[in-house]
Amino acid sequence: MSKQRRSANRPDRQAAAEALAVAALAFIAGEPERLGRFLAMSGIGPESIRAAAREPQFLLGVLDYLAADELLLIAFAAENTIPPGAVMEARDTIAGRRWERQTP
């Protein structure tokens, strides 16, 4: 793939990665115990989540939080019918790293 084509896809990849992070946040918020644990770990108040969810760095933190808990990650991936690795791909995209699929 040419460099120009990769850079043209960057906004689409960024938007998709952020959408996945928002879905992860909704998944976490969907269960009071999960949400309580997330709020305690992140230090953010429930009244601030909506505004914070517009910030790429916060969304990056959501994906980091999800990736740090394997059972939570697997549950999220299963519920959204995605491979768990898609979370790390989205995380890297938001962080500005280029994701390249490893092929044998």
Secondary structure, DSSP 8 states (H G I E B T S, - for coil): --HHHHHHHHHHHHHHHHHHHHHHHHHHHTSHHHHHHHHHHH---GGGHHHHTT-HHHHHHHHHHHHT-HHHHHHHHHHTT--THHHHHHHHHHHT--------
